[in-house]
Amino acid sequence: MNNRLKVLRAERNWSQADLADQLGVSRQTVNALETGRYDPSLPLAFKISRTFGLSIEDIFSE
């Protein structure tokens, strides 16, 4: 699954650790999400979408 996490995070000048803190996950999880090694659970995907104020579809794509 492709995603725009790295771009969205960079637009806000957030580090991976900053985003991880907001999501309640580890920095390593954020890194794995950004590089496509890990697909988020549905609850995490909803939390990510709320954090960025975008729909899940605007962040993640196949």
PyMOL commands that place a pseudoatom at each C-alpha (Angstrom):
pseudoatom trace, name=CA, resn=MET, resi=1, chain=A, elem=C, hetatm=0, pos=[0.000, 0.000, 0.000]
pseudoatom trace, name=CA, resn=ASN, resi=2, chain=A, elem=C, hetatm=0, pos=[1.316, 3.444, -0.916]
pseudoatom trace, name=CA, resn=ASN, resi=3, chain=A, elem=C, hetatm=0, pos=[0.930, 6.439, 1.351]
pseudoatom trace, name=CA, resn=ARG, resi=4, chain=A, elem=C, hetatm=0, pos=[1.737, 10.136, 1.623]
pseudoatom trace, name=CA, resn=LEU, resi=5, chain=A, elem=C, hetatm=0, pos=[2.827, 10.081, 5.261]
pseudoatom trace, name=CA, resn=LYS, resi=6, chain=A, elem=C, hetatm=0, pos=[6.381, 11.271, 4.690]
pseudoatom trace, name=CA, resn=VAL, resi=7, chain=A, elem=C, hetatm=0, pos=[5.231, 14.219, 2.551]
pseudoatom trace, name=CA, resn=LEU, resi=8, chain=A, elem=C, hetatm=0, pos=[2.428, 15.184, 4.936]
pseudoatom trace, name=CA, resn=ARG, resi=9, chain=A, elem=C, hetatm=0, pos=[4.770, 14.959, 7.919]
pseudoatom trace, name=CA, resn=ALA, resi=10, chain=A, elem=C, hetatm=0, pos=[7.447, 17.042, 6.166]
pseudoatom trace, name=CA, resn=GLU, resi=11, chain=A, elem=C, hetatm=0, pos=[4.901, 19.736, 5.230]
pseudoatom trace, name=CA, resn=ARG, resi=12, chain=A, elem=C, hetatm=0, pos=[4.273, 20.207, 8.946]
pseudoatom trace, name=CA, resn=ASN, resi=13, chain=A, elem=C, hetatm=0, pos=[7.971, 20.056, 9.889]
pseudoatom trace, name=CA, resn=TRP, resi=14, chain=A, elem=C, hetatm=0, pos=[7.310, 17.076, 12.151]
pseudoatom trace, name=CA, resn=SER, resi=15, chain=A, elem=C, hetatm=0, pos=[9.960, 14.472, 12.845]
pseudoatom trace, name=CA, resn=GLN, resi=16, chain=A, elem=C, hetatm=0, pos=[9.055, 10.805, 12.814]
pseudoatom trace, name=CA, resn=ALA, resi=17, chain=A, elem=C, hetatm=0, pos=[9.224, 10.943, 16.623]
pseudoatom trace, name=CA, resn=ASP, resi=18, chain=A, elem=C, hetatm=0, pos=[6.772, 13.886, 16.683]
pseudoatom trace, name=CA, resn=LEU, resi=19, chain=A, elem=C, hetatm=0, pos=[4.253, 11.972, 14.591]
pseudoatom trace, name=CA, resn=ALA, resi=20, chain=A, elem=C, hetatm=0, pos=[4.812, 8.797, 16.602]
pseudoatom trace, name=CA, resn=ASP, resi=21, chain=A, elem=C, hetatm=0, pos=[4.040, 10.680, 19.832]
pseudoatom trace, name=CA, resn=GLN, resi=22, chain=A, elem=C, hetatm=0, pos=[0.803, 12.032, 18.375]
pseudoatom trace, name=CA, resn=LEU, resi=23, chain=A, elem=C, hetatm=0, pos=[-0.253, 8.575, 17.188]
pseudoatom trace, name=CA, resn=GLY, resi=24, chain=A, elem=C, hetatm=0, pos=[0.845, 6.697, 20.292]
pseudoatom trace, name=CA, resn=VAL, resi=25, chain=A, elem=C, hetatm=0, pos=[3.224, 4.417, 18.362]
pseudoatom trace, name=CA, resn=SER, resi=26, chain=A, elem=C, hetatm=0, pos=[6.997, 4.053, 18.138]
pseudoatom trace, name=CA, resn=ARG, resi=27, chain=A, elem=C, hetatm=0, pos=[9.195, 6.029, 15.755]
pseudoatom trace, name=CA, resn=GLN, resi=28, chain=A, elem=C, hetatm=0, pos=[10.094, 2.698, 14.164]
pseudoatom trace, name=CA, resn=THR, resi=29, chain=A, elem=C, hetatm=0, pos=[6.408, 2.111, 13.376]
pseudoatom trace, name=CA, resn=VAL, resi=30, chain=A, elem=C, hetatm=0, pos=[6.196, 5.496, 11.642]
pseudoatom trace, name=CA, resn=ASN, resi=31, chain=A, elem=C, hetatm=0, pos=[9.326, 4.634, 9.652]
pseudoatom trace, name=CA, resn=ALA, resi=32, chain=A, elem=C, hetatm=0, pos=[7.864, 1.252, 8.660]
pseudoatom trace, name=CA, resn=LEU, resi=33, chain=A, elem=C, hetatm=0, pos=[4.616, 2.926, 7.592]
pseudoatom trace, name=CA, resn=GLU, resi=34, chain=A, elem=C, hetatm=0, pos=[6.433, 5.545, 5.494]
pseudoatom trace, name=CA, resn=THR, resi=35, chain=A, elem=C, hetatm=0, pos=[8.585, 2.967, 3.722]
pseudoatom trace, name=CA, resn=GLY, resi=36, chain=A, elem=C, hetatm=0, pos=[5.667, 0.624, 3.050]
pseudoatom trace, name=CA, resn=ARG, resi=37, chain=A, elem=C, hetatm=0, pos=[7.001, -2.218, 5.190]
pseudoatom trace, name=CA, resn=TYR, resi=38, chain=A, elem=C, hetatm=0, pos=[3.923, -2.061, 7.419]
pseudoatom trace, name=CA, resn=ASP, resi=39, chain=A, elem=C, hetatm=0, pos=[0.252, -1.401, 6.673]
pseudoatom trace, name=CA, resn=PRO, resi=40, chain=A, elem=C, hetatm=0, pos=[-1.646, 0.234, 9.523]
pseudoatom trace, name=CA, resn=SER, resi=41, chain=A, elem=C, hetatm=0, pos=[-4.527, -1.390, 11.332]
pseudoatom trace, name=CA, resn=LEU, resi=42, chain=A, elem=C, hetatm=0, pos=[-7.883, 0.225, 10.677]
pseudoatom trace, name=CA, resn=PRO, resi=43, chain=A, elem=C, hetatm=0, pos=[-7.923, 2.028, 14.066]
pseudoatom trace, name=CA, resn=LEU, resi=44, chain=A, elem=C, hetatm=0, pos=[-4.413, 3.402, 13.386]
pseudoatom trace, name=CA, resn=ALA, resi=45, chain=A, elem=C, hetatm=0, pos=[-5.414, 4.482, 9.871]
pseudoatom trace, name=CA, resn=PHE, resi=46, chain=A, elem=C, hetatm=0, pos=[-8.357, 6.419, 11.357]
pseudoatom trace, name=CA, resn=LYS, resi=47, chain=A, elem=C, hetatm=0, pos=[-6.055, 8.021, 13.937]
pseudoatom trace, name=CA, resn=ILE, resi=48, chain=A, elem=C, hetatm=0, pos=[-3.626, 9.043, 11.167]
pseudoatom trace, name=CA, resn=SER, resi=49, chain=A, elem=C, hetatm=0, pos=[-6.444, 10.554, 9.109]
pseudoatom trace, name=CA, resn=ARG, resi=50, chain=A, elem=C, hetatm=0, pos=[-7.696, 12.559, 12.110]
pseudoatom trace, name=CA, resn=THR, resi=51, chain=A, elem=C, hetatm=0, pos=[-4.160, 13.762, 12.881]
pseudoatom trace, name=CA, resn=PHE, resi=52, chain=A, elem=C, hetatm=0, pos=[-3.733, 15.167, 9.373]
pseudoatom trace, name=CA, resn=GLY, resi=53, chain=A, elem=C, hetatm=0, pos=[-7.367, 16.228, 8.908]
pseudoatom trace, name=CA, resn=LEU, resi=54, chain=A, elem=C, hetatm=0, pos=[-7.654, 14.174, 5.731]
pseudoatom trace, name=CA, resn=SER, resi=55, chain=A, elem=C, hetatm=0, pos=[-9.613, 11.113, 4.689]
pseudoatom trace, name=CA, resn=ILE, resi=56, chain=A, elem=C, hetatm=0, pos=[-7.945, 7.727, 4.770]
pseudoatom trace, name=CA, resn=GLU, resi=57, chain=A, elem=C, hetatm=0, pos=[-8.226, 7.631, 0.977]
pseudoatom trace, name=CA, resn=ASP, resi=58, chain=A, elem=C, hetatm=0, pos=[-6.317, 10.924, 0.718]
pseudoatom trace, name=CA, resn=ILE, resi=59, chain=A, elem=C, hetatm=0, pos=[-3.387, 9.383, 2.638]
pseudoatom trace, name=CA, resn=PHE, resi=60, chain=A, elem=C, hetatm=0, pos=[-3.337, 5.736, 1.573]
pseudoatom trace, name=CA, resn=SER, resi=61, chain=A, elem=C, hetatm=0, pos=[-3.719, 4.144, -1.858]
pseudoatom trace, name=CA, resn=GLU, resi=62, chain=A, elem=C, hetatm=0, pos=[-3.160, 0.744, -3.412]
for i in range(1, 62): cmd.bond("trace and resi %d" % i, "trace and resi %d" % (i + 1))
show_as sticks, trace
zoom trace
